[in-house]
Amino acid sequence: MTLFSRIPKVDRILEQDEVKRLLAGHPRPTVLAAIRMVLDALRAEARAGSLREEDLEDGPVAARVGREVARSTACSLRRVVNGTGVVIHTNLGRSPLAERVRQRVDDTAYGYSNLEFDLERGERGSRYSHVEKLLCELTGAEAALVVNNNAAAVLLALSALSGGKEVIVSRGELVEIGGSFRIPDVMQQGGAVLREVGTTNRTHPRDYRQAVTSETGLLLKVHSSNFAVVGFTAEVTAPEMVAIGRELGLPVMADIGSGCLIDLSRFGIRGEPTVQEFVSAGVDVVTFSGDKLLGGPQAGIIVGRKAHVDPLKKHPLLRAIRIDKLTLAALEGTLRLYRDERQALAEIPTLRMLTASAEELRLRARQFMRRLRRGIPSSVRLASLDGVSQVGGGAYPLLELPTTLIAVDVDGVSPQEMEARLRRMAVPVIGRINRGRFLLDARTLLDDDAPAVVSALRELAG
């Protein structure tokens, strides 16, 4: 109990120069709460027998108080390093924005804007006009609209198009997305009556034709982006759905999820249809996300035929789910990059990461490790090895992308302890553990992540 009795009192800690500097920059209650947290931790370590004499010196105690103040005052939502290898990581904010978009968001955030003001006519305008022409240009659609996310886009479209009537959808497309949101539930909220056709693995054109009655209001196709059914399967394609709709006088809607504007098959990434394919097939209304394969901010994007999209702009639900000015600025900036496909592939982080070659990733890993080694102690060892990445975001569920992994070993620290401590750093470093090693994937590490990783590893190594 000798060390227990030597734990400093609050007033002594308050007299330390480093703590006085904390008091100059933070409210006194915040610093006092941090001191009490540190003292509680020291007492717990003393009882457990893990407290050392050097832990009680003024410098280490003050440093712990400083770290606790930083932790308690840090914003809950903050930047992290994504070393998981999952490119569109829903839990980590999905797609990071292109650097070129940053200034557009800053300009919109820190000043006034023409959000709903027509500069040509000097009168009230529409916030949706800032991206509608761009979306029509890029997709070939006649009209477009954006809301706050894709679930809202589906809800709005169903509310406006189904008219409270039956909506026919294949049983194999009644998907559930992250957070337990299910297509049948969204349909119910939209006032649509679900009419299932076909089976889980096989649905044919005749299934739709036979299900249509005077109570049918809409044909719906849902792209199964977050799962795959393989083997004895059959589905009705978008062109076939459109043909049935035209034949029976019914609108056709497609929820395609990820929203890819560039055919990625030449990079070995196959199986995800582009938005343009659905539009050119004649689908009346197409909905998709802005923050997945598109590589922009969270948004629900609706494109299609003018006769079916324009009524959505007058629906009372639109006010509740409208897109805000910062998201709109980020979306417009991202969409403008797509006017030049080469620019989009080079500057949009999600596309750049997905299309990186194996050799490019090996070089990126070597360069990243070189930067880390310049700042970490010898007790931290790095090694590279081959591995695989995932697309994430509900796209290409079976696809594994070859990558280069950086294995991190720290003397005296297990992979499990390393994973837990790194995600609690000032800038959390999120990796993965595989076969008893802590790994960072070069595919999802950004160039400016290196300083944060160096700082975290130095603190980890003590």
ZAMARGU-4260 file (C-alpha; in steps of 0.2 Angstrom, whole numbers, plus 5000, padded with zeros to 4 digits):
<rodrens>
0) 5000/5000/5000 | 5015/5011/5000 | 5012/5017/4982 | 4994/5019/4986 | 4998/5032/4999
5) 5009/5041/4987 | 4996/5045/4975 | 4996/5064/4974 | 4981/5075/4979 | 4971/5086/4968
10) 4978/5102/4974 | 4996/5096/4971 | 4992/5091/4953 | 4984/5108/4951 | 5000/5117/4955
15) 5010/5108/4941 | 5015/5119/4926 | 5008/5108/4913 | 4991/5107/4922 | 4991/5126/4924
20) 4992/5127/4905 | 4977/5116/4904 | 4968/5127/4915 | 4972/5142/4904 | 4964/5133/4889
25) 4950/5124/4897 | 4936/5127/4909 | 4941/5122/4927 | 4927/5109/4930 | 4934/5100/4914
30) 4952/5099/4921 | 4946/5094/4938 | 4935/5080/4931 | 4950/5074/4921 | 4961/5074/4937
35) 4948/5064/4946 | 4948/5051/4932 | 4967/5050/4932 | 4967/5048/4951 | 4954/5034/4950
40) 4964/5025/4937 | 4980/5026/4948 | 4971/5019/4963 | 4964/5005/4953 | 4981/5001/4946
45) 4988/5002/4964 | 4975/4989/4970 | 4979/4978/4955 | 4998/4979/4959 | 5002/4986/4942
50) 5006/5004/4947 | 5025/5009/4946 | 5034/5022/4955 | 5038/5032/4940 | 5019/5033/4936
55) 5017/5044/4951 | 5030/5057/4946 | 5024/5074/4941 | 5027/5073/4923 | 5018/5056/4919
60) 5003/5061/4930 | 5002/5078/4921 | 5003/5070/4904 | 4989/5058/4909 | 4978/5072/4914
65) 4982/5081/4898 | 4977/5065/4888 | 4961/5064/4898 | 4957/5082/4895 | 4960/5079/4876
70) 4949/5064/4876 | 4935/5072/4886 | 4934/5087/4875 | 4936/5079/4858 | 4921/5079/4847
75) 4912/5062/4846 | 4912/5062/4827 | 4929/5064/4821 | 4942/5058/4808 | 4949/5040/4809
80) 4962/5031/4799 | 4953/5017/4789 | 4966/5003/4788 | 4953/4989/4786 | 4953/4987/4767
85) 4934/4990/4766 | 4933/5004/4754 | 4915/5009/4756 | 4915/5006/4775 | 4897/5011/4781
90) 4903/5012/4800 | 4917/5023/4795 | 4907/5035/4785 | 4907/5027/4768 | 4915/5037/4754
95) 4928/5050/4758 | 4926/5066/4747 | 4938/5071/4734 | 4950/5085/4739 | 4943/5096/4725
100) 4926/5096/4733 | 4933/5103/4750 | 4933/5121/4744 | 4916/5120/4737 | 4909/5114/4754
105) 4919/5127/4764 | 4913/5141/4753 | 4895/5136/4755 | 4897/5133/4774 | 4906/5149/4779
110) 4895/5161/4769 | 4879/5164/4761 | 4874/5155/4744 | 4861/5155/4731 | 4854/5139/4738
115) 4836/5144/4733 | 4839/5160/4723 | 4839/5162/4704 | 4853/5173/4700 | 4848/5176/4682
120) 4830/5181/4687 | 4833/5188/4704 | 4819/5178/4712 | 4816/5162/4722 | 4824/5147/4714
125) 4825/5128/4718 | 4839/5120/4727 | 4837/5105/4716 | 4842/5114/4700 | 4860/5115/4705
130) 4862/5096/4701 | 4847/5091/4690 | 4855/5096/4674 | 4872/5088/4679 | 4863/5072/4683
135) 4853/5072/4667 | 4869/5075/4657 | 4878/5061/4666 | 4865/5048/4666 | 4854/5052/4650
140) 4839/5054/4661 | 4825/5067/4657 | 4823/5073/4675 | 4832/5072/4692 | 4829/5075/4710
145) 4840/5073/4726 | 4835/5069/4744 | 4844/5065/4760 | 4847/5047/4757 | 4842/5032/4746
150) 4829/5025/4758 | 4820/5042/4757 | 4821/5042/4738 | 4813/5025/4738 | 4800/5031/4750
155) 4796/5047/4741 | 4795/5038/4724 | 4783/5024/4731 | 4772/5037/4739 | 4770/5047/4723
160) 4770/5033/4710 | 4760/5019/4718 | 4745/5029/4723 | 4741/5017/4737 | 4740/5002/4725
165) 4749/4986/4723 | 4768/4986/4719 | 4774/4970/4712 | 4791/4965/4716 | 4801/4948/4715
170) 4803/4938/4731 | 4821/4937/4727 | 4823/4956/4728 | 4815/4959/4745 | 4831/4965/4753
175) 4836/4970/4770 | 4850/4984/4771 | 4861/4989/4785 | 4852/4994/4801 | 4838/4981/4798
180) 4829/4993/4785 | 4818/4981/4774 | 4811/4985/4757 | 4794/4978/4763 | 4794/4990/4778
185) 4798/5005/4766 | 4785/5000/4754 | 4772/5000/4768 | 4777/5017/4774 | 4775/5023/4757
190) 4757/5017/4756 | 4761/5004/4744 | 4753/4986/4745 | 4766/4973/4743 | 4763/4960/4730
195) 4777/4947/4729 | 4780/4936/4714 | 4791/4922/4709 | 4802/4913/4721 | 4818/4917/4731
200) 4830/4911/4717 | 4819/4911/4701 | 4807/4924/4694 | 4801/4925/4676 | 4792/4938/4666
205) 4776/4928/4666 | 4776/4930/4685 | 4773/4949/4683 | 4761/4947/4669 | 4750/4935/4679
210) 4750/4946/4695 | 4744/4962/4687 | 4726/4967/4691 | 4716/4983/4691 | 4724/4986/4708
215) 4742/4986/4702 | 4750/5003/4702 | 4769/5000/4699 | 4782/4987/4695 | 4797/4988/4706
220) 4815/4980/4703 | 4827/4980/4717 | 4845/4977/4714 | 4852/4964/4726 | 4868/4973/4729
225) 4872/4967/4746 | 4870/4948/4743 | 4871/4936/4729 | 4860/4921/4725 | 4870/4908/4714
230) 4866/4892/4706 | 4849/4888/4699 | 4843/4906/4697 | 4833/4917/4685 | 4828/4936/4686
235) 4819/4948/4675 | 4830/4961/4668 | 4827/4979/4667 | 4823/4979/4648 | 4811/4965/4651
240) 4803/4974/4666 | 4801/4989/4655 | 4793/4979/4641 | 4780/4972/4653 | 4777/4989/4660
245) 4774/4997/4642 | 4763/4982/4638 | 4752/4984/4653 | 4752/5003/4655 | 4762/5003/4671
250) 4777/5013/4677 | 4793/5004/4681 | 4804/5009/4695 | 4821/5002/4700 | 4831/5004/4716
255) 4849/5000/4711 | 4857/5004/4728 | 4875/5009/4725 | 4874/5020/4710 | 4889/5017/4698
260) 4891/5030/4684 | 4907/5022/4677 | 4908/5004/4670 | 4922/4996/4681 | 4923/4980/4672
265) 4940/4984/4663 | 4947/4985/4681 | 4941/4967/4684 | 4926/4974/4694 | 4911/4966/4686
270) 4893/4963/4691 | 4887/4980/4696 | 4876/4989/4682 | 4878/5007/4679 | 4864/5020/4681
275) 4865/5024/4663 | 4860/5006/4659 | 4844/5007/4668 | 4840/5024/4661 | 4844/5018/4643
280) 4833/5003/4646 | 4818/5014/4648 | 4815/5012/4667 | 4804/5027/4672 | 4812/5030/4689
285) 4829/5025/4695 | 4835/5028/4713 | 4852/5026/4720 | 4864/5032/4734 | 4877/5046/4733
290) 4890/5040/4745 | 4893/5022/4739 | 4901/5019/4722 | 4897/5037/4716 | 4910/5042/4729
295) 4900/5058/4735 | 4891/5063/4751 | 4876/5054/4758 | 4861/5057/4746 | 4847/5049/4738
300) 4847/5052/4719 | 4831/5050/4708 | 4833/5050/4689 | 4821/5045/4675 | 4807/5051/4664
305) 4801/5068/4666 | 4783/5063/4667 | 4786/5052/4683 | 4800/5062/4691 | 4792/5080/4691
310) 4777/5075/4701 | 4789/5070/4715 | 4795/5088/4716 | 4778/5093/4722 | 4775/5079/4734
315) 4772/5085/4752 | 4785/5072/4759 | 4799/5081/4749 | 4800/5095/4762 | 4804/5082/4776
320) 4818/5073/4767 | 4826/5087/4757 | 4845/5088/4755 | 4854/5102/4764 | 4866/5115/4757
325) 4882/5107/4762 | 4878/5090/4755 | 4872/5098/4739 | 4888/5107/4737 | 4898/5091/4740
330) 4887/5082/4728 | 4888/5095/4714 | 4907/5095/4716 | 4908/5076/4715 | 4896/5075/4700
335) 4906/5089/4690 | 4922/5077/4691 | 4912/5064/4681 | 4912/5075/4666 | 4929/5069/4663
340) 4930/5050/4667 | 4949/5051/4669 | 4948/5065/4681 | 4934/5055/4691 | 4945/5040/4692
345) 4960/5050/4697 | 4952/5061/4710 | 4937/5053/4718 | 4945/5043/4732 | 4933/5028/4731
350) 4936/5026/4713 | 4954/5028/4715 | 4955/5015/4729 | 4944/5002/4720 | 4954/5003/4703
355) 4972/5003/4711 | 4982/4989/4703 | 4992/4976/4713 | 5008/4984/4709 | 5002/5001/4713
360) 4997/4995/4730 | 5013/4986/4733 | 5022/5003/4730 | 5010/5012/4741 | 5013/5000/4755
365) 5032/5002/4753 | 5031/5021/4753 | 5019/5021/4768 | 5030/5009/4778 | 5045/5020/4774
370) 5037/5035/4781 | 5032/5026/4797 | 5049/5019/4800 | 5056/5037/4800 | 5045/5041/4816
375) 5042/5025/4826 | 5054/5016/4839 | 5063/5000/4836 | 5051/4991/4846 | 5038/4993/4832
380) 5041/4981/4818 | 5033/4982/4801 | 5031/4969/4787 | 5021/4968/4771 | 5011/4953/4765
385) 4998/4949/4751 | 4980/4950/4756 | 4963/4955/4750 | 4951/4970/4751 | 4933/4972/4750
390) 4922/4985/4741 | 4909/4987/4755 | 4894/4998/4755 | 4883/4983/4749 | 4892/4982/4732
395) 4900/4967/4725 | 4897/4955/4740 | 4908/4941/4733 | 4922/4951/4726 | 4939/4950/4734
400) 4952/4963/4728 | 4971/4958/4729 | 4980/4970/4740 | 4996/4973/4750 | 4994/4972/4769
405) 5006/4980/4782 | 5008/4969/4798 | 5012/4978/4814 | 5020/4970/4829 | 5024/4979/4845
410) 5035/4972/4858 | 5025/4967/4873 | 5008/4971/4865 | 4996/4958/4859 | 4986/4960/4842
415) 4970/4961/4852 | 4977/4975/4864 | 4985/4984/4849 | 4968/4984/4840 | 4959/4991/4856
420) 4972/5004/4860 | 4974/5011/4843 | 4955/5014/4840 | 4956/5025/4856 | 4969/5036/4850
425) 4967/5055/4847 | 4965/5050/4829 | 4959/5032/4830 | 4968/5019/4819 | 4956/5006/4813
430) 4963/4990/4806 | 4960/4971/4807 | 4967/4955/4815 | 4970/4940/4804 | 4979/4924/4809
435) 4986/4932/4825 | 4993/4948/4817 | 4986/4966/4817 | 4985/4972/4799 | 4983/4989/4790
440) 4977/4988/4771 | 4987/4999/4759 | 4971/5001/4748 | 4961/5011/4761 | 4976/5021/4769
445) 4976/5039/4763 | 4992/5049/4760 | 4990/5060/4775 | 4986/5046/4787 | 5005/5043/4790
450) 5007/5056/4803 | 4992/5050/4813 | 4998/5032/4812 | 5016/5037/4817 | 5009/5046/4832
455) 4998/5032/4837 | 5012/5019/4836 | 5024/5029/4846 | 5011/5031/4860 | 5007/5013/4859
460) 5025/5008/4861 | 5027/5019/4876
</rodrens>
